[in-house]
């Protein structure tokens, strides 16, 4: 069989500024596009008014679709990164499973960057899903997307409060060794949540809603004895809850509330041989009606490209903890 004849097509970009952004600094995105589609012999070159694409017919088609997706994200106000390009290429390579969707009403639009994230967002965006477990390794967006869904519901008025809680156990450190009051001791463990809230709604609105009691970020011990009504509740780093803590927080769910439980069963930091509350809950609740479990994998990692390969290497070595 003779090799497929190369084709070339011109991808037109009428806006000079958008063309520059599509190409990236020093044409980095074009070089990345070529590298990702090198099996198709793709070549991408910026020319006046657009980008000349050459390679196999399939490779050129994928490149055109990826560039079109990047343009769509630009028009929605998103800032383009290497990860956006990778996600656009993956979407273009599997057009039957278009990502689509997203979370609206936020400071900036949030769209899925992998197929796994798209399915996860669909679960988060459906108010009928009262309890969702989002499981996966670091960098898959499981917590950020849960916070984004919670912010979207809070800002739309669907829920009166957004509550994020997590156990204060991290990588062998204990609160007693940290200086300051209880609030000051807890704060370092909550920084990722505050960062997400600032990105999604802005500092001013975050502070205003906190002052009104609409946003609460607190250790899981603060949930004891409460009933959480009309709230979007996120239990983060749930792999570090004990069985008793997990049962306690799950049973706090009140009327007109939803709960999202996120964690990585492969990264348990509990001391000794304590059973992870997340692992235990997944074992006994996975078949309970009304509970959804979604697992993200290394394929959904949207940090530096090395992260997914690091995760895969540890998994292959059987070193989950």
Secondary structure, DSSP 8 states (H G I E B T S, - for coil): ------EEEEEE---HHHHHHHH-GGGHHHHHHHHHTGGGT-EEEEETTEEEEEE-HHHHHHHHHHHHHHHHHHHTT----HHHHHHHHHHHHTGGG-----B-SSSS-B--SSHHHHHHHHHHH-TT--EEEEE--TTS-HHHHHHHHHHHHHHHTS-SEEEEEE-S-BTTB-GGGS-S-HHHHHHHHHHHHHHHHHHHH-HHHHHHHHHTTSEEEEEGGGGTT--B-SEEEEEESGGGS-HHHHHHHHTTB-TT-EEEEEE-TT----STT---HHHHHHHHHTTSTTEEEEE--GGG--S-HHHHHHHHHHHHTT---
